[in-house]
Amino acid sequence: MTTATATAEPTRARAVLSNEDFKLLQEACLFYLKAHEDDPISSKYSALYHRLGSAIRR
């Protein structure tokens, strides 16, 4: 006796963040960068700021 197993297709992934969320996060990064220009971690925030900008344009 063979048993057929039905394979359900995975549901489509939904976006977690909207374009407006990306813009808000980018503004928050910019605010941080202006307030903490001399902080060593600011380079990471700068990179995040630019990545968020490229995500908005997609």
N, C-alpha and C positions, 0 to 999 in steps of 0.2 A: 504494500500500500504506500503510495507516494502522497506526500502532503505538499500542496502548493503554498508557497509563502508570498504574500503580496508585499511588494516593496513600494511604500508610499514615497512620493517625490518630496524632497525637502521643501519647506515653505520658503518663499522668497524673503530675503533679508530686508528689513526696513531700516531706513536711515534713523540714526539716533539723534543727530543734531540737524537743525535746519540751517539754511543759509544765513538767516538772521542771527542764529546762535554763533556762527562763525564770526560774523561781524562784531558781535558783542565781545566775544573772547579776544578778537584782534584789538579792539579798543582798550580792553583791560590790560593787555600786554603792553600797548603803547603807553598807557598811563603809568604802568610799572617802570618801563624803560626810562621815561622822563624823570621819574622820582628817584631812580636808583642807577644813575648813569655810571657811577664808579664801582658798582657792585660786580664782583667777578662772575656771578651767575647771570648777569644781564645778557651775556652773549647767547645763552640758551634761550632766554626770552625773545631775543632778537630773531633767532632762527625760527622759533615757534610763530612769531608775528608774521614772518614771511611765508611760512608754510600755510598758515591760516588764510593769508591773502590768496595764495594759489588755489586753495580749496574753494574759495568763494567764486573764482572765475570758471570753475568746471561746469 
